[in-house]
C-alpha cells in the first residue's frame, strides 16, 4: 500500500510516495506524546465542558431495580 504525503513545501503534482510503515512513522512523529484517554482523564474533560451538570441517565428507584431483576429476559 502506498500513500501520498502532502508536505507544504511541494506542489501537489509532485507528492512523494510513502509505504504504510513510513506514513505511520510520520504520523507518530507529528504528536510524539501519548494522549491520556483513561476514565479519570475523560471525566476531568467532561467536567470542564459542563457535561456532568445533569444526570446522563434517569435514576432508578429501588423498587424498579428489584422489578428488573425479577423479570426473565425474553
C-alpha positions as CSV (number, residue, x, y, z in Angstrom):
1,X,0.0,0.0,0.0
2,X,1.4,3.4,-0.9
3,X,0.3,6.7,0.4
4,X,1.0,10.2,-1.0
5,X,2.1,12.7,1.6
6,X,1.3,16.3,1.1
7,X,4.1,18.4,2.6
8,X,3.6,22.1,2.4
9,X,6.9,22.7,0.5
10,X,6.0,20.6,-2.5
11,X,3.5,21.2,-5.2
12,X,0.6,18.8,-5.2
13,X,1.6,17.2,-8.5
14,X,5.0,16.1,-7.2
15,X,4.0,14.2,-4.0
16,X,6.4,11.7,-2.6
17,X,5.2,8.1,-2.3
18,X,5.5,6.5,1.2
19,X,5.0,3.0,2.3
20,X,2.4,2.4,5.0
21,X,5.1,1.9,7.6
22,X,6.7,5.2,6.6
23,X,3.4,7.0,6.7
24,X,2.6,5.6,10.2
25,X,6.0,6.7,11.4
26,X,5.4,10.2,10.0
27,X,2.1,10.4,11.8
28,X,3.6,9.2,15.1
29,X,6.3,11.9,14.9
30,X,3.7,14.7,14.4
31,X,2.5,14.2,18.0
32,X,5.0,12.0,19.9
33,X,3.4,12.5,23.3
34,X,0.7,9.9,24.2
35,X,-2.8,11.2,24.9
36,X,-4.3,10.0,28.2
37,X,-7.8,8.7,27.4
38,X,-8.4,6.8,30.7
39,X,-11.6,7.2,32.6
40,X,-10.1,9.7,35.0
41,X,-8.9,12.0,32.3
42,X,-12.1,11.7,30.3
43,X,-14.2,12.5,33.4
44,X,-12.0,15.6,34.0
45,X,-12.6,16.8,30.5
46,X,-16.3,16.1,30.7
47,X,-16.5,18.1,34.0
48,X,-14.6,21.1,32.4
49,X,-17.0,21.0,29.5
50,X,-20.0,21.0,31.8
51,X,-21.2,17.7,30.6
52,X,-21.7,16.3,34.1
53,X,-24.1,19.1,35.4
54,X,-27.1,16.9,35.0
55,X,-27.6,13.1,35.1
56,X,-26.9,11.2,31.8
57,X,-29.5,8.6,32.6
58,X,-32.6,8.8,34.8
59,X,-32.1,7.4,38.3
60,X,-33.9,4.2,39.1
61,X,-35.9,3.8,42.2
62,X,-35.0,0.8,44.4
63,X,-38.3,-1.0,43.5
64,X,-37.7,-0.5,39.8
65,X,-34.3,-2.3,40.2
66,X,-36.0,-5.2,42.0
67,X,-38.6,-5.5,39.3
68,X,-36.0,-5.6,36.6
69,X,-34.1,-8.3,38.4
70,X,-37.3,-10.4,38.9
71,X,-38.4,-10.4,35.2
72,X,-36.8,-13.0,33.0
73,X,-35.1,-12.0,29.8
74,X,-37.0,-12.6,26.6
